[in-house]
Amino acid sequence: MAVQLNHTIVASNDPAGSAGWFAEILGLDEPERFGPFWQISTSNGVNLDFDRHDTPGKIVPQHYAFLISEEEFDAILGRIVERRISYYADPAGQRLGEINHNDGGRGLYFPDPDGHWLEIITRPYGSGD
């Protein structure tokens, strides 16, 4: 069997709320309870397991990137704009309100409520122009 990412844990102050937020923004099925986690699944079978952050101090932000279709990009961008979530064309957060066209596709970055940095792209890096 080839190596595949199966799941990862996403630290959160409100696991149920954060999982619901991710699912809504990304257009995924509602989260389900799985043991101590709130879980959402991507279309390629990778699960994001949201768990309560119980280490003292702030959550250390992580980066989560999602490869999506052009139609999904339009829908997600619409939800981002509707909710007035800041988004950026670059990972440094310098190009506010812009999208990028890396590899001939479209992409952008935006924060989740816990400070994780989410990225949506329509073309994998290194795949085109």
DAHU-V634884 format. One record per run of one state. SS is the DSSP state (2 for helix, 1 for strand, 0 for the rest). FROM is the first residue (numbers start at 1). LEN is the number of residues. If there is no record, write none. Layout:
# DAHU-V634884
ss->{SS:SS}
from->{FROM:FROM}
len->{LEN:LEN}
This chain:
# DAHU-V634884
ss->{0:1:0:2:0:1:0:1:0:1:0:1:0:2:0:1:0:1:0:1:0:2:0:1:0:1:0}
from->{1:7:13:15:27:32:35:37:42:47:53:63:68:70:83:87:89:96:97:100:101:102:105:107:112:117:122}
len->{6:6:2:12:5:3:2:5:5:6:10:5:2:13:4:2:7:1:3:1:1:3:2:5:5:5:8}
